[in-house]
Amino acid sequence: LKKIKQIREEFYSDLTKIREKYKRFYIHPSEANFILLRFQTREISRSVYQFLLKNQIKVRKLDAGLSNCLRISIGTSLQMKNVIKILNLYFEVI
């Protein structure tokens, strides 16, 4: 549990840096084993989802009132660093 909390906090911090740079999403505070990202539009959310999937990163896309959100489960530190790397690539390209 301590390890998941530590990894989540590091991931949240890394996401914050991306958000400050690109301002394309909101990071919901979390006490769970996942982070919820809310994008400006459903289209951006879908585009990020597809980009992550193409890079072998599976996240959960949500429906109904959360269709512009993606849920990213906390994995190992290495896995989360990879998610950050791929998200940075995505936002650099668009």
Disulfide bonds with the S-S distance in Angstrom:
none
